[in-house]
């Protein structure tokens, strides 16, 4: 299992100080609020957005462009994902 926390996670909406949990196959387990430090959790700066793994080669210049593409609407619990990061 892997946990990645960030200043913001975009999944359905912009969520401040949340973390993404993935299983060993990069399937999305869930997105949760980060209420306390959790051992082994990575912290990435900026905004992290899970996208379907089929789109990992796509290049987006901003979160708005990614949202407008409609790609992020296809991510559900159990989806195989790639984490796209926008640094601040």
DSSP file (Angstrom, degrees, kcal/mol; ACC not computed):
  #  RESIDUE AA STRUCTURE BP1 BP2  ACC     N-H-->O    O-->H-N    N-H-->O    O-->H-N    TCO  KAPPA ALPHA  PHI   PSI    X-CA   Y-CA   Z-CA
    1    1 A X              0   0    0      0, 0.0     2,-0.4     0, 0.0    22,-0.2   0.000 360.0 360.0 360.0 147.1    0.0    0.0    0.0
    2    2 A X  E     -A   22   0A   0     20,-2.7    20,-3.0     2,-0.0     2,-0.4  -0.995 360.0-163.9-133.2 137.0    1.1    3.5   -0.7
    3    3 A X  E     -A   21   0A   0     37,-0.5    39,-2.5    -2,-0.4     2,-0.5  -0.983   4.8-175.0-121.4 130.0   -0.1    6.8    0.8
    4    4 A X  E     -Ab  20  42A   0     16,-2.3    16,-2.8    -2,-0.4     2,-0.3  -0.978   5.6-169.4-126.0 117.5    0.7   10.2   -0.8
    5    5 A X  E     +Ab  19  43A   0     37,-3.4    39,-3.0    -2,-0.5     2,-0.3  -0.697  10.3 175.4 -99.9 157.0   -0.4   13.4    1.0
    6    6 A X  E     -Ab  18  44A   0     12,-1.9    12,-0.8    -2,-0.3    11,-0.2  -0.972  48.5-102.4-153.5 165.6   -0.4   16.8   -0.5
    7    7 A X  E    S+     0   0A   0     37,-0.8    10,-3.0    39,-0.4     2,-0.3   0.921 112.4   7.9 -55.0 -43.0   -1.3   20.4    0.1
    8    8 A X  E     -Ab  16  47A   0     38,-1.8    40,-2.4     8,-0.3     2,-0.4  -0.998  63.5-162.0-140.9 142.9   -4.3   19.7   -2.2
    9    9 A X  E     -Ab  15  48A   0      6,-2.5     6,-3.2    -2,-0.3     2,-0.7  -0.992  12.4-151.2-118.0 130.6   -5.8   16.6   -3.8
   10   10 A X  E     +Ab  14  49A   0     38,-2.6    40,-0.6    -2,-0.4     2,-0.3  -0.907  38.3 139.5-103.3 111.4   -8.1   17.1   -6.7
   11   11 A X  S    S-     0   0    0      2,-2.1     2,-0.6    -2,-0.7    -2,-0.1  -0.802  90.4 -30.0-149.3 103.3  -10.6   14.2   -6.9
   12   12 A X  S    S+     0   0    0     -2,-0.3     2,-0.3    60,-0.1    -2,-0.1  -0.063 141.9   9.7  74.2 -33.8  -14.2   15.3   -7.7
   13   13 A X  S    S-     0   0    0     -2,-0.6    -2,-2.1    -4,-0.1     2,-0.6  -0.955  97.9 -79.1-159.8 169.2  -13.3   18.6   -6.0
   14   14 A X  E     -A   10   0A   0     -2,-0.3     2,-0.5    -4,-0.2    -4,-0.2  -0.699  47.8-169.8 -82.5 117.8  -10.3   20.4   -4.6
   15   15 A X  E     -A    9   0A   0     -6,-3.2    -6,-2.5    -2,-0.6     3,-0.4  -0.934  13.0-139.4-115.0 117.2   -9.5   18.9   -1.2
   16   16 A X  E    S-A    8   0A   0     -2,-0.5    -8,-0.3    -8,-0.2    18,-0.2  -0.534  77.7  -1.5 -78.0 141.1   -7.0   20.6    1.1
   17   17 A X  E    S+     0   0A   0    -10,-3.0    17,-2.4   -11,-0.2     2,-0.3   0.933  94.2 137.8  46.1  66.8   -4.5   18.5    3.2
   18   18 A X  E     -AC   6  33A   0    -12,-0.8   -12,-1.9    -3,-0.4     2,-0.3  -0.770  41.6-136.9-124.7 171.6   -5.7   15.1    2.1
   19   19 A X  E     -AC   5  32A   0     13,-3.0    13,-2.6    -2,-0.3     2,-0.4  -0.979   6.3-137.1-134.3 152.7   -4.0   11.9    1.1
   20   20 A X  E     -AC   4  31A   0    -16,-2.8   -16,-2.3    -2,-0.3     2,-0.5  -0.874  15.5-153.8-104.1 135.7   -4.5    9.3   -1.6
   21   21 A X  E     -AC   3  30A   0      9,-2.7     8,-3.0    -2,-0.4     9,-1.3  -0.957  15.0-179.1-114.6 126.8   -4.2    5.6   -0.8
   22   22 A X  E     -AC   2  28A   0    -20,-3.0   -20,-2.7    -2,-0.5     6,-0.2  -0.903  20.2-131.7-120.6 148.7   -3.2    3.2   -3.5
   23   23 A X    >   -     0   0    0      4,-2.1     3,-2.0    -2,-0.3     6,-0.0  -0.291  44.8 -85.3 -86.9-176.6   -2.8   -0.6   -3.4
   24   24 A X  T 3  S+     0   0    0      1,-0.3    -1,-0.1     2,-0.1    -2,-0.0   0.646 130.1  54.2 -67.0 -14.1    0.3   -2.4   -4.8
   25   25 A X  T 3  S-     0   0    0      2,-0.1    -1,-0.3     0, 0.0     3,-0.1   0.225 120.1-107.0-100.7  12.5   -1.3   -2.5   -8.3
   26   26 A X    <   +     0   0    0     -3,-2.0    55,-2.8     1,-0.3     2,-0.4   0.768  69.4 150.8  65.1  28.8   -1.8    1.3   -8.3
   27   27 A X  B     -E   80   0B   0     53,-0.2    -4,-2.1     1,-0.0     2,-0.5  -0.747  53.3-109.6 -88.3 139.1   -5.5    1.0   -7.8
   28   28 A X  E     +C   22   0A   0     51,-2.7    50,-2.9    -2,-0.4    -6,-0.2  -0.551  35.7 175.9 -72.2 119.0   -7.2    3.8   -6.0
   29   29 A X  E     -     0   0A   0     -8,-3.0     2,-0.3    -2,-0.5    -1,-0.2   0.838  59.1 -64.5 -86.9 -40.9   -8.4    2.7   -2.6
   30   30 A X  E     -C   21   0A   0     -9,-1.3    -9,-2.7    46,-0.1     2,-0.4  -0.964  35.2-104.1 171.2 174.3   -9.6    6.2   -1.6
   31   31 A X  E     +C   20   0A   0     -2,-0.3     2,-0.3   -11,-0.2   -11,-0.2  -0.998  42.0 177.3-125.8 126.7   -8.9    9.8   -0.8
   32   32 A X  E     -C   19   0A   0    -13,-2.6   -13,-3.0    -2,-0.4     2,-0.2  -0.921  34.2 -99.6-134.2 152.1   -9.0   10.8    2.9
   33   33 A X  E     -C   18   0A   0     -2,-0.3     2,-1.1   -15,-0.2   -15,-0.3  -0.490  33.9-128.9 -68.2 140.2   -8.4   13.9    5.1
   34   34 A X        +     0   0    0    -17,-2.4     3,-0.1   -18,-0.2    -1,-0.1  -0.792  42.1 159.2 -92.1  99.0   -5.0   14.0    6.7
   35   35 A X        +     0   0    0     -2,-1.1     2,-0.3     1,-0.2    -1,-0.2   0.671  65.0   6.1 -96.2 -20.7   -5.8   14.6   10.3
   36   36 A X  S    S-     0   0    0     -3,-0.2    -1,-0.2     0, 0.0     2,-0.2  -0.969  93.0 -75.3-154.7 164.1   -2.6   13.3   11.8
   37   37 A X        -     0   0    0     -2,-0.3     2,-0.5    -3,-0.1    -2,-0.0  -0.448  43.4-160.0 -66.0 133.7    0.8   12.1   10.8
   38   38 A X    >   -     0   0    0     -2,-0.2     3,-1.8     3,-0.1   -35,-0.1  -0.978  24.6-111.5-119.9 124.1    0.7    8.5    9.4
   39   39 A X  T 3  S+     0   0    0     -2,-0.5     3,-0.1     1,-0.3     0, 0.0  -0.210  99.6  17.6 -54.5 136.8    3.9    6.5    9.3
   40   40 A X  T 3  S+     0   0    0      1,-0.3   -37,-0.5   -38,-0.0     2,-0.4   0.483  87.5 139.4  82.0   3.3    5.2    5.9    5.8
   41   41 A X    <   -     0   0    0     -3,-1.8    -1,-0.3   -39,-0.1     2,-0.2  -0.689  45.2-141.1 -84.3 129.2    3.1    8.6    4.1
   42   42 A X  E     -b    4   0A   0    -39,-2.5   -37,-3.4    -2,-0.4     2,-0.5  -0.592  10.3-146.7 -81.7 148.4    4.9   10.6    1.4
   43   43 A X  E     -b    5   0A   0     -2,-0.2     2,-0.4   -39,-0.2   -37,-0.2  -0.976  14.0-172.6-120.8 122.8    4.2   14.3    1.2
   44   44 A X  E     -b    6   0A   0    -39,-3.0   -37,-0.8    -2,-0.5     4,-0.1  -0.903  21.2-126.9-110.0 138.9    4.2   16.1   -2.2
   45   45 A X  E    S+     0   0A   0     -2,-0.4     2,-0.2   -39,-0.2    41,-0.1  -0.407  71.1  15.9 -77.7 161.4    3.9   19.8   -2.5
   46   46 A X  E    S-     0   0A   0     41,-0.1   -38,-1.8    -2,-0.1     2,-0.4  -0.501 108.5 -27.9  85.1-147.1    1.3   21.4   -4.7
   47   47 A X  E     -bD   8  86A   0     39,-2.7    39,-2.9    -2,-0.2     2,-0.4  -0.938  52.4-162.1-115.5 130.0   -1.8   19.8   -6.1
   48   48 A X  E     -bD   9  85A   0    -40,-2.4   -38,-2.6    -2,-0.4     2,-0.4  -0.934   8.2-176.6-114.3 135.1   -2.0   16.0   -6.8
   49   49 A X  E     -bD  10  84A   0     35,-2.9    35,-2.9    -2,-0.4     2,-0.4  -0.986  21.2-135.3-134.0 123.1   -4.6   14.6   -9.1
   50   50 A X  E     - D   0  83A   0    -40,-0.6     2,-0.3    -2,-0.4    33,-0.2  -0.625  28.2-179.6 -76.0 133.1   -5.2   10.9   -9.9
   51   51 A X  E     - D   0  82A   0     31,-2.8    31,-2.7    -2,-0.4    21,-0.1  -0.936  40.4 -85.0-126.9 153.2   -5.8   10.2  -13.6
   52   52 A X  E >   - D   0  81A   0     -2,-0.3     3,-2.6    19,-0.3    29,-0.3  -0.321  41.0-120.6 -56.4 139.2   -6.5    6.9  -15.4
   53   53 A X  G >  S+     0   0    0     27,-2.0     3,-1.5     1,-0.3     4,-0.2   0.750 109.3  70.1 -57.5 -26.0   -3.1    5.2  -16.1
   54   54 A X  G 3  S+     0   0    0     26,-0.3    -1,-0.3     1,-0.3     3,-0.3   0.693 100.4  48.1 -63.6 -18.1   -4.0    5.3  -19.8
   55   55 A X  G X  S+     0   0    0     -3,-2.6     3,-1.6     1,-0.2    -1,-0.3   0.201  73.5 111.8-107.4  14.0   -3.5    9.0  -19.8
   56   56 A X  T <  S+     0   0    0     -3,-1.5    -1,-0.2     1,-0.3    -2,-0.1   0.723  75.7  56.0 -65.4 -19.8   -0.2    9.2  -17.9
   57   57 A X  T 3  S+     0   0    0     -3,-0.3    -1,-0.3    -4,-0.2    -2,-0.1   0.589  82.9 108.3 -86.4 -10.9    1.6   10.5  -21.1
   58   58 A X    <   -     0   0    0     -3,-1.6     2,-0.5     1,-0.1    -3,-0.0  -0.359  62.5-142.2 -65.4 146.2   -0.7   13.4  -21.5
   59   59 A X        -     0   0    0     -2,-0.0     2,-0.4     7,-0.0    -2,-0.1  -0.956  19.4-178.8-115.2 125.8    0.8   16.8  -20.7
   60   60 A X        -     0   0    0     -2,-0.5     3,-0.1     1,-0.1     4,-0.0  -0.969  21.0-156.7-124.1 139.2   -1.3   19.5  -19.0
   61   61 A X  S    S+     0   0    0     -2,-0.4     2,-0.3     1,-0.1    -1,-0.1   0.643  77.5  11.6 -88.6 -16.0   -0.1   23.0  -18.1
   62   62 A X  S  > S-     0   0    0      1,-0.1     4,-1.7    24,-0.0    -1,-0.1  -0.984  72.1-110.9-155.5 163.0   -2.6   23.6  -15.4
   63   63 A X  H  > S+     0   0    0     -2,-0.3     4,-2.7     1,-0.2     5,-0.2   0.891 117.5  57.8 -63.0 -39.6   -5.2   21.9  -13.2
   64   64 A X  H  > S+     0   0    0      1,-0.2     4,-2.7     2,-0.2    -1,-0.2   0.907 105.4  49.7 -58.4 -42.3   -7.9   23.8  -15.1
   65   65 A X  H  > S+     0   0    0      2,-0.2     4,-1.3     1,-0.2    -1,-0.2   0.894 111.2  49.4 -64.0 -39.5   -6.8   22.3  -18.4
   66   66 A X  H  X>S+     0   0    0     -4,-1.7     4,-0.6     2,-0.2     5,-0.6   0.920 112.5  47.0 -64.7 -44.5   -6.8   18.8  -16.8
   67   67 A X  H ><5S+     0   0    0     -4,-2.7     3,-1.4     1,-0.2    -2,-0.2   0.923 110.0  53.1 -63.1 -44.8  -10.3   19.3  -15.4
   68   68 A X  H 3<5S+     0   0    0     -4,-2.7    -1,-0.2     1,-0.3    -2,-0.2   0.777  98.4  65.5 -63.0 -26.4  -11.6   20.7  -18.7
   69   69 A X  H 3<5S-     0   0    0     -4,-1.3    -1,-0.3    -3,-0.2    -2,-0.2   0.754 100.2-136.2 -67.1 -23.2  -10.2   17.6  -20.5
   70   70 A X  T X<5S+     0   0    0     -3,-1.4     3,-0.9    -4,-0.6     4,-0.3   0.377  70.7 119.4  83.0  -4.7  -12.8   15.5  -18.6
   71   71 A X  G > < +     0   0    0     -5,-0.6     3,-1.8     1,-0.2   -19,-0.3   0.888  67.5  57.9 -60.7 -41.0  -10.2   12.8  -17.9
   72   72 A X  G >  S+     0   0    0     -6,-0.6     3,-1.2     1,-0.3    -1,-0.2   0.703  91.4  70.3 -67.9 -18.0  -10.4   13.2  -14.1
   73   73 A X  G <  S+     0   0    0     -3,-0.9    -1,-0.3     1,-0.2    -2,-0.2   0.686  90.4  63.4 -70.0 -16.4  -14.1   12.4  -14.2
   74   74 A X  G <  S+     0   0    0     -3,-1.8     2,-0.6    -4,-0.3    -1,-0.2   0.437  78.0 104.1 -87.8  -0.1  -13.3    8.8  -15.1
   75   75 A X    <   +     0   0    0     -3,-1.2     2,-0.3   -25,-0.1   -25,-0.0  -0.740  42.9 157.4 -91.5 121.5  -11.4    8.1  -11.8
   76   76 A X    >   -     0   0    0     -2,-0.6     3,-2.4     4,-0.0   -48,-0.3  -0.837  53.9 -68.6-130.5 168.4  -13.3    5.9   -9.3
   77   77 A X  T 3  S+     0   0    0     -2,-0.3   -48,-0.2     1,-0.3     3,-0.1  -0.401 125.4  27.9 -55.7 131.9  -12.4    3.7   -6.4
   78   78 A X  T 3  S+     0   0    0    -50,-2.9    -1,-0.3     1,-0.3   -49,-0.1   0.271  89.2 134.9  94.5 -11.1  -10.6    0.7   -7.9
   79   79 A X    <   -     0   0    0     -3,-2.4   -51,-2.7   -51,-0.2     2,-0.6  -0.433  62.1-119.0 -68.9 143.9   -9.3    2.6  -11.0
   80   80 A X  B     -E   27   0B   0    -53,-0.2   -27,-2.0    -2,-0.1     2,-0.3  -0.764  48.5-171.3 -79.6 124.4   -5.7    2.0  -11.9
   81   81 A X  E     -D   52   0A   0    -55,-2.8     2,-0.4    -2,-0.6   -29,-0.2  -0.822  33.1-152.0-127.6 159.5   -4.2    5.5  -11.6
   82   82 A X  E     -D   51   0A   0    -31,-2.7   -31,-2.8    -2,-0.3     2,-0.7  -0.956  31.6-125.5-117.3 140.2   -1.2    7.7  -12.3
   83   83 A X  E     -D   50   0A   0     -2,-0.4     2,-0.4   -33,-0.2   -33,-0.2  -0.820  21.3-161.4 -96.5 118.7   -0.7   10.7  -10.0
   84   84 A X  E     -D   49   0A   0    -35,-2.9   -35,-2.9    -2,-0.7     2,-0.4  -0.822   9.8-159.4 -97.1 131.3   -0.3   14.0  -11.8
   85   85 A X  E     -D   48   0A   0     -2,-0.4     2,-0.6   -37,-0.2   -37,-0.2  -0.944  15.3-165.7-121.9 134.7    1.3   16.8   -9.8
   86   86 A X  E     -D   47   0A   0    -39,-2.9   -39,-2.7    -2,-0.4     2,-0.2  -0.965  20.7-148.4-112.4 113.1    1.1   20.5  -10.3
   87   87 A X              0   0    0     -2,-0.6   -41,-0.1   -41,-0.2    -2,-0.0  -0.495 360.0 360.0 -79.9 150.5    3.8   22.3   -8.2
   88   88 A X              0   0    0     -2,-0.2    -1,-0.1     0, 0.0   -42,-0.0   0.442 360.0 360.0 -92.7 360.0    3.2   25.7   -6.8
